[in-house]
Amino acid sequence: MAGIRKHIQQLRQRKKTVIVSLVLVFEVLGILSAMHAVMNVRTPQGSIAWTVSLVIMPVVAVPAYWVFGRNKFNGYVLARRADDGRLDDLSRRARLGIERLDAGTEWGNTVVRGIERLARLPFTGANEVELLVDGEATFASIFAGIDSAKDYVLVQFYIVRADDIGNELKSRLIAAAGRGVQVWFLYDEIGSLGLPDSYTGELRDSGVNILPFHSRKGSGNRFQLNFRNHRKTVVVDGREAWIGGHNVGDEYLGRSSKFGRWRDTHMRLEGPAALGAQIAFVEDWRWAADETLNALDWEPAKSPDGSAQALVIASGPADDVETASLMYTQAINAATRRIWIASPYFVPDDAIVQSLQLAALRGVDVRILIPEISDSLLVKLAAYSYFDEVSSAGVSFYRYQDGFLHGKVILVDDSVATVGTANFDNRSFRLNFEITAVVAEQEFAKAVEAMFEEDFKHSRRMEQGEYENKNYLFRVATRIARLASPVL
């Protein structure tokens, strides 16, 4: 019996030694990871959040940091650099014959130059633009474009589901391939998690070139889940492009029992600016397939009925600067009369908050439209924490009541509007690949204004003190959610 007790004590001692050793190992890894976070995380808030977590609870935080903590997609950067000469040639070809934005428009020349530098492409004239409100109009327009394709179709979505609308898209693409149209299809494997192999297999067997984006491609990215390709675009023959908030799923047509009506916004763009969306797709395809799509049409084509000046901006974690955040900051700072913003997720960084405060203080009509219903509790809570901070400067908040608001739209003054995929949050600013169309045309701006006015009718305006009147635990939860937002 004494021998058995001694053996049990030895086992217990070994177990304690192993546990202590593991704790020490994780503590060392936590400190090293915290040093890495201090040097590499882009925002002070993110650095602080990760550093505290890594030091205090390394067992949980260390694996999380090395899966979710990176904010620079180095593999994509290296691939872009390796093929920069060829891509630059495509960009030069896209620029040929493009009409630049007229100097006398309402938007200032310095703003135009800044936006163009971010996009690495100029504004173009002779574009026809169409605002597409909600799913029925969006998919009807996209399907009509696919059916009219003569040479090729480029398709990219963050979420693709094998439901009714997903199968309709599949049928249209198979039919296009059957009549000799080349089809390239990219989807995000994380956003489209659960998409069955039978769906992609049927497309592939029908001649469609379909691939996941492969954000985890490469030995250094195997466990990297932080980067998502959030772009939603369709390009037909290099002449037309569709950009906006809709993914491919029945919920985007208001068929979800959880959300009910789905309020979303897309747009169709015909003209030389469509080449901006095409270049973004070519970059993404090159990363996913190690192949550059050279056999596309790069000759800028004016729309016969187009008068809009437009530009497509692609942004993402491979950029040298935070393109999406800078684009929005530029738009807010450029506003002289109004800036109306619709976004399902409103967790801005300090630069955006300060730009909104300054705009309101100089007399600009600043309105933020966000949903009352949300698909993310953390984001919904975090958004509350900004209300008093910016509303005290004169910013108005509206909460959409009629279903889930998912559109990402900005209206600047009376002549400039943007429609795209980027939200007002850390993920869109720093972690996601996004795409946005910027349009300078009064008619399009009027259509966007009318859409906003209709949405405001279905929204409630938040009242001053509404946040302060919430109970203490709710306000604590909003502050915690805000602190966590840089690492989400």
N, C-alpha and C positions, 0 to 999 in steps of 0.2 A: 504493500500500500504506500509506503514512504517513497518508493521509487516512482510510482505512478504520479503522486502529488508533486514530486520534484520535476517530473517530465512536463506536467501541466503548467507548473510555474515557469519552466523554461520556454514553453510555447507562448505563454502570455507575455513574457519578457521580450521574446522575439517580435511578437505582434506589436508591442509598444514601440520597439526600436524601429520597425518598418514604418509605423505611422509617423513617428517623430521625424524620421529621415525624409518621408514624403512631404511632410509639412515644411521642412527646411528647404527641400528642393523647390517646392512651389513658391515659397517666400522669396528665394533667390531669383527664380524665373519671373516672379511678380515685380521685383525691383528692376530687373533688367528690361522687362517689358514696359514698365513705367518710364524708364529712361528713353526707350524707343518712342513711346507715345509723346513724351515732352518734345522730342526732336522732330517728329513726323506728322502728328495729328494737326490738321490745318487750323483749327480754331482753339482759342484759349479755353473755351467752355468744354470742348471735347477732350482736350489734354487733361484738364482738371478732373473731369468725370472718370476718364479711364485711369488716371494715376491713382486717385483715391480708391477706386474699386480694385485695382491690381495689387495695391499694398495691403488693404484691409482684408479682402477676401480673395486671395490669389487662386485658390483651388477652383473657384467658379470663374473668376475674371480672366485668368490666363488663357484657357481654351477659347473663351468667348472673344478675347481680343485678337487672337491669331486667326479666328474665323471671320469676325465681323469688323475688326478694327482698322484694317487698311483703307486708305482713301485715295490711293494712286494706283491705277491699273497699268503697272509697268510693262507687262507683256504686250498689251495693246500699243503702248508707246513705242516699244522696240520694233514691233511689226510695222507701225506707221513710218518710223524713221527708215527702216530697211527699204521701203517702197516709196519714199517721199518723192523721188524723181519722177516716177511714173504717175503718181497722184497729182503732183504739181503740174504735169503736162495735161492731165485731164482738166484741172482747174483752169489752166490757161486756155484750153480749147473752149471751156464753158464760158469764159469771159468774152470771147470774140463776138463782136457785133452786139454786145449787151448795152442797152441804154442805161446810163447812170441816172440817179434821181436828180430831178431838176433842182437847181440851187435856190429857186424862189418859193419852194413849198413852205408850209407852215412849220414843219419840223426843222430845227436849226442845223446848219452844216456841221457843226462840231459834234452834234448827236449822231448824225448820219455817219460821219467818219468813224466814230467810236464803235457803232454797231457793225459797220462793214469790217473793221479790223477784227472784231470778235468772230465774225462769220467767215472771214478769209475769202469773202466774195462781195461784189458790189450789189447795191440795189439795182433792180432792173425795171424798165418800163414795159408797157404793152402786155400786161398780165390781166387775165380775166379771173375774178375771184367770186366765190359763192359761199355764203354762210350756210352751214348745215346744222340745224337744231334738232337734237335727239336722234335716236337710232334708226327710225324708219327712213328718214330723209338721208341719213349718212350712208346706210348700206345700199339703199336704192341707187344712190349716185355712184358708189364704189363699184357695185355690180355692173351698172351700165358702162362704166369706164373699162372694166375688165372685158366685157362682151365686145367692146369696140376696138380692143387692142389689135394692132396689125403686126407688130414685131416682137414686143416683149412686155412683161409685167414684173415689177418688183414689189414684193409684199413683205411687210414686217409688222409684227404685233407682239406686245408684251405677254398678253394672255390669249390663248387660243383654246377653245373648248370644242369637244366633239358633240355639240348639241344641235338644235335645229339651224341656227344661224351659222354655226361652224361647218355643218355639213353642206349648207347652201354655198358657202365660200368654196369649199372643196370641190363641189360640182362645177362651179363657174371656172375654177382654175383648171380642172381636168378637161373641160370643154375647150378652153383656150389652148391648152397644150395639144389637144387633138386636132385643132385646125392649123397647127404649125407655129403657134406663138411660143416663144421662150419664156419660161416662168421660173423665177427665183424667189424662194420663200424662206424667211428667217423668223424664228420665234425664240423667246427667252425660256430656257429650260426650267428656271425657277418659277417664273410667273405662270408657265404652262405645265407645271407639275401635274401629272395625272392625265395628260394628253396621251391617248392609247397609241401603241405602235401600229395598230391597224389603220389609224387615221393617216399618219405620216407615210406608212407603207403603201397605202392605196395611191396617194399623191405621187410618191416616188415611182411606183410601177407604171404610172400614167405619163411619165416624162417630166414631172415637175421636180426641179432641183430644190430640195427642202432640207434645212439643217437647223439645229439649235444654235444659239449664239456662242455657246461654249465659253462662258465666263470663267470656268474652272480648267480651261485648257492649259497645258504646260505644267511642269513639275512643281513650280512655285505657287501654283494656284489651285492645287487639288482640293484643299479644304476651304477655299475662299468663296463665301456665299454672299459677300457684301455688295458686289457689283451686279447691277441688273440692266438689261437693255429695255428701257421703258418706252422706246419709240413706237409710234403707231403710224405707219405710212404705207401708202400704195403709190407707185409711179407707173404710168402707162406711156410707153414709147418715148420717154424723155420729154413729153409735152404736157402731161397732166400729173398732178400730185394731190393726194388727200392726206391731211395732217390734222390731228386733234386728239380728243380724249377717249374715244371709243376703242375698246378691245373687242375681241370676237367671242361673244357669249350671249346667251339669251337674256341675262340680266341687263345687258346694255340696251335692250329694247323694252325694258320695263316689265319683264316676265318673272321677276324675283318676288317671292312671297315675303322675304325679309325686308327689302327696301321699297317695294312698290314701284312707283314711277322713278325712272332713272333719267335725271336731267344732265345731258351732256352736250358737248359742242365739238363739231368738226368743221373743216372747210375744204373746198375744192379750189385748186389753183391751176390755171392753164396759162402757159407762157414760159418765158426764159427762166423765171425764178424756180420753176420745177426742177431745174438742174441742181439746185442746192440740196434738195431731198435725194436726188440720184447720187450725188457725191457721198452723202452720208451713208447711204445703203452700200455703196461700193466699198467704203472703208470697213464697214461692219462685216460684209461678206468676205473680204480679204482676210480678216481676223479669223472668222469661223471656218473658212474653207482653204486657207492658204492659197487663194486664187484671186487674181485681179480681173474684173469683168471689163475687158477691153472692147468687146463687140457690142457696145451700146452707142446710141446716137448722142453726140455731144454738141451738135449744132444748135445754138439758141434759136428757138422758134417763137416769134411774136404771135400772140393770139389775135385773130382778126377783129374781135370785138373787145379787146382788152385795153383798159386805160389806167389800171392800177399799177403803182410802183410797189414792189415787194421784194422780200429777202427771206431766205430760209436759213436759220441758225441751228446748227447741230452743236450740242454741248455734252460734256462727259468727263469722267475721272482721268482720261488720258490727255486732257487739255493742259496747256502751260499755266493758264489762269482759270479762275472759277467763272466760266463763261455765263452760265445761267444766272447766277447771282449778280454779276456785273451788268448783264443785259437788263434785268429788272430794275436795278439801282439806277441805271441810265434812263430808263423810261420814266421812273418816278421823278427823277431830278429834272427831266425835260418838260414835265407838265406845267402849263401856265394857267389852265382853267379848271381841269378836272383830271382825275385818274381813278377809274373804277376797276376793281380787281375781283375776279371770281376764282376761287380755288377750293378744292375739297379739304386740303390740308394747309393750315396756316400756322407754321412754326418758323418764323423768319429769323435771320441772324441780325446782329446789332446794326450792321450797315443798312439793311432794309428798314428796320424800325426807325432809325434816325432819319432816313430819307422820307419816310411817311410822315413823321412828326414835322419835319421842315416844310414839306409840301403843304400840309394843313395850316401851318403857321403863316405861310406866305399867301394864304387865301385860296388855295386850290381845293376843289370839292373832292375829298378823298373818301371813297366808299369801299369797304371790304365785304364781299359776299361769300359766306361759308355755309355749309349745311348744318341743319339742326340734328339730323340723323347722321351718324358717322359709322364707318366700318373699322375705326380704330379708336379705342377708348383713350389710350395714351395721348394721341394727337388731339382728340376733342378736348381733353382736360388741359393740355398744354396751351391750346389756342385761347382758352379763357384767361390765362395769365397775362396775355398781351393787351387785353381790352382796355383796362384803366390806363395803362402806360401810354397808349397812343390816342385813346379817345379824349384824354384831357387836353391834347393839342388840337382837337377838332376833327379827328378821324371818326367816321361813322361805320358801325358794324351792322350787317344784316345777316340774319340766319334763315336760310331757305327752309320752308315748311312742307312743300308739296313733293315728298320723296327725297331721293339722295342726289345732291348736286355734285357732279364729278367733272364739270368743264373747267378748263384752265384758260382764262380769257382776260385780256387787259384792254381798256379803252383809254387812250390819251387824248385829251382835248376833243376836237371835232373831226380829226382827220387821220389818226393813227390807231390801229388795233392789232393785237396779237392773238393768235390761236395756236395752242400747242399741247405738249405733253408734260411740261415741267410744273410741279407744284411749288408752293412757297414753303419749302422745308429743307432740312439738311440733306435728305436723301436726294432730292432733285438737284440741289445746288452743287453737291460734291460727290455723290456716289452713283447716280444713275446716268445712263446715256439717254439724253432727251433731244427733242427737236421742236422748234417753234417757228411759225411763219409770222413775219412782221409786214403789215400792209399799210401803205400810206395812200388812202383814197377816201374821199368824203362819203361816197355812196356806201362803201363797205362799212365805214365807221357809223353811218346812220343805221344800218341794219344791226350792227352790234349794240348800238344805243337802244334800239327798240327791243332787242332781246333782253338786255339788262333791265329796262323799265318793266317788262312783263315779269321778269324774275323777282324784282323788288315788290311787285304786287302780291307775290306768293311768299313773302318773307316778313319777318318781324324785325324791327329795328331795336337793337339792344339799348337799354336805357342807362344813363350815367348812374353809377353806384350798384349796378346789377351784380357785378362780381363781388364787391365788398359786402353785399347783403347775403351772399352764400354763407353756409355754416363754415366753421373753422376747419373742420376735417376736409371739406371739399376744397378749400383754398390751399390747404397743405398738400393735398393730392395734385392740384394743378401745378404747384411749384416743383414738386418731385418729378412730375411728368415733363416739365420744362427743362429741369436739370438733366433728365435722361435723353432729351431730344437730340443733342449732338452725337450720341452714340447709336441712335436708332438706324 
